[in-house]
Amino acid sequence: MKIVSYDSARKDLIGQEVTILRIVTEPESGFDPEVLPMVYVVTAYGETVLCFLDELDPMPEVVPLSLHN
């Protein structure tokens, strides 16, 4: 998976391979519900970055926890 777009201040992240750490689907401290889901990823250099789904390719599939049962 790669970052395909990102905030203008971090253009250096574009094209980097990343691994998903976790997907935030439920509101928690520091997140407005309107911006969810968001994805914590780690770069090949060990940096943890928070991304919107459309900033990643392929875009991760998000299934709400209520559908896991």
C-alpha positions in Angstrom: 0.0 0.0 0.0 1.3 3.5 -0.8 0.4 7.1 0.2 -0.8 8.7 -3.1 -1.6 12.2 -1.7 -1.0 14.0 1.5 -1.0 17.4 3.2 1.0 20.0 1.3 3.5 20.2 4.2 4.4 16.5 3.9 4.7 15.9 0.1 7.7 13.7 1.0 5.3 11.0 2.1 3.8 10.6 -1.4 4.8 7.4 -2.9 6.0 5.8 0.3 5.1 2.2 1.1 3.1 1.9 4.3 1.6 -0.7 6.5 -1.8 -0.2 8.3 -1.5 -0.1 12.1 -5.2 0.5 12.7 -8.3 2.1 11.3 -10.2 4.6 13.4 -13.9 4.1 12.7 -15.5 5.2 15.9 -15.2 8.7 17.5 -12.4 9.0 20.0 -10.5 11.8 21.6 -9.0 14.1 19.0 -11.2 13.0 16.1 -14.3 14.8 14.8 -16.9 12.1 13.7 -17.2 13.9 10.3 -13.6 13.1 9.3 -13.8 9.4 10.1 -12.7 6.8 9.1 -9.0 7.6 9.3 -6.0 5.2 9.1 -2.9 5.0 11.2 -0.1 3.8 9.0 3.7 3.2 9.5 6.2 4.1 6.8 9.2 2.0 5.9 11.2 4.5 8.0 9.1 3.7 11.1 7.2 7.0 11.1 3.5 6.7 12.2 1.2 8.8 10.1 -2.5 9.4 10.1 -4.2 9.4 6.7 -7.6 9.7 5.1 -8.7 6.6 3.2 -8.4 8.4 -0.2 -4.8 9.2 0.5 -3.9 5.5 0.2 -3.7 3.1 -2.7 -5.2 0.6 -2.7 -7.8 2.3 -0.5 -8.5 0.1 2.6 -11.9 -1.5 2.9 -13.6 -0.4 6.1 -16.3 -2.6 7.7 -18.0 -1.1 10.8 -17.5 -3.1 14.0 -21.2 -3.8 14.2 -21.0 -5.9 11.0 -18.2 -8.1 12.3 -20.6 -10.2 14.4 
